[in-house]
Amino acid sequence: MAKITFIARMTVKPGREAEFVRHCRELEQYVRAHEPEVLGYEFFRLREPNRYAVLESFKDEAAEHRHMSSAKLAELAPKIAGCLEGTWEREYFDPLP
């Protein structure tokens, strides 16, 4: 399968922003240092209050699967999710033909 890119948008609970950002930065640093098949991985603060997003891009489905099953993500995902109101909304982007 071809390159996989998506954005996941989420709302952070009031008062949990600093904790959320700390976990996200740790995950970004880990991915950049240890997952060379990840083409892009960056969290963003959106312009709406308490709204954030992560933009992720993978070489292929196998690279996405390796990232999603990594020990570091398993460690940090529950901490990140604990800062959220509800869950995230994921939107995939496909390259133009």
Phi, psi and omega per residue, in radians:
M1 nan 2.679 -3.105
A2 -1.322 -3.120 3.118
K3 -0.892 2.486 3.131
I4 -2.072 2.194 3.126
T5 -2.365 2.381 3.065
F6 -2.651 2.840 3.005
I7 -2.079 2.403 3.052
A8 -2.088 2.120 -3.141
R9 -1.778 2.526 -3.087
M10 -2.635 2.795 3.084
T11 -1.986 2.264 -3.139
V12 -1.683 2.417 3.113
K13 -1.062 2.430 3.076
P14 -0.941 2.391 3.133
G15 1.497 -0.110 -3.116
R16 -1.899 0.110 -3.054
E17 -1.051 -0.815 -3.098
A18 -1.080 -0.752 3.107
E19 -1.106 -0.790 3.121
F20 -1.009 -0.868 -3.112
V21 -1.086 -0.694 3.125
R22 -1.041 -0.813 3.130
H23 -1.157 -0.694 -3.140
C24 -1.126 -0.755 3.113
R25 -1.080 -0.718 3.113
E26 -1.078 -0.740 3.138
L27 -1.174 -0.758 3.091
E28 -0.988 -0.840 -3.116
Q29 -1.077 -0.734 3.130
Y30 -1.090 -0.839 -3.102
V31 -1.044 -0.800 -3.127
R32 -1.084 -0.632 -3.074
A33 -1.457 -0.484 -2.948
H34 -2.183 -0.092 -3.086
E35 -2.223 1.356 -3.049
P36 -1.137 -0.324 3.135
E37 -1.445 -0.072 3.059
V38 -1.481 2.074 -3.066
L39 -1.378 -0.538 3.130
G40 -2.787 2.436 -3.130
Y41 -2.743 1.799 -3.063
E42 -2.615 2.372 3.053
F43 -1.581 2.604 3.126
F44 -2.367 2.609 2.962
R45 -1.623 2.231 3.104
L46 -1.476 2.981 -3.064
R47 -1.441 -0.236 3.050
E48 -1.429 2.564 -3.113
P49 -0.989 2.344 3.059
N50 1.092 0.290 -3.124
R51 -1.822 2.360 -3.126
Y52 -2.374 2.907 3.091
A53 -2.617 2.714 2.982
V54 -2.163 2.311 3.089
L55 -1.863 2.123 -3.071
E56 -2.183 2.419 3.099
S57 -2.445 2.302 -3.060
F58 -2.174 2.582 3.131
K59 -0.990 -0.704 -3.118
D60 -2.867 -3.125 -3.103
E61 -1.092 -0.636 3.135
A62 -1.108 -0.710 3.113
A63 -1.132 -0.704 3.089
E64 -1.088 -0.772 -3.135
H65 -1.080 -0.742 3.120
R66 -1.081 -0.729 3.111
H67 -1.117 -0.841 -3.070
M68 -1.150 -0.366 3.136
S69 -1.862 0.245 -3.124
S70 -1.267 2.637 3.120
A71 -1.123 -0.632 -3.122
K72 -1.170 -0.727 3.086
L73 -1.144 -0.689 3.101
A74 -1.076 -0.585 3.117
E75 -1.275 -0.786 -2.999
L76 -1.593 -0.466 -3.089
A77 -0.999 -0.772 3.112
P78 -1.118 -0.585 3.111
K79 -1.201 -0.730 3.103
I80 -1.146 -0.840 -3.126
A81 -1.056 -0.583 3.121
G82 -1.137 -0.326 3.118
C83 -1.556 -0.122 -3.000
L84 -1.657 2.614 2.894
E85 -1.585 1.991 -3.097
G86 1.284 -2.509 -3.095
T87 -2.174 -2.899 -3.133
W88 -1.830 2.795 3.088
E89 -1.985 2.125 -3.085
R90 -1.816 2.368 3.103
E91 -2.278 2.148 -3.096
Y92 -1.591 2.590 3.086
F93 -2.062 2.263 3.080
D94 -1.909 2.415 3.102
P95 -1.059 2.628 3.061
L96 -1.176 2.566 3.125
P97 -1.217 nan nan
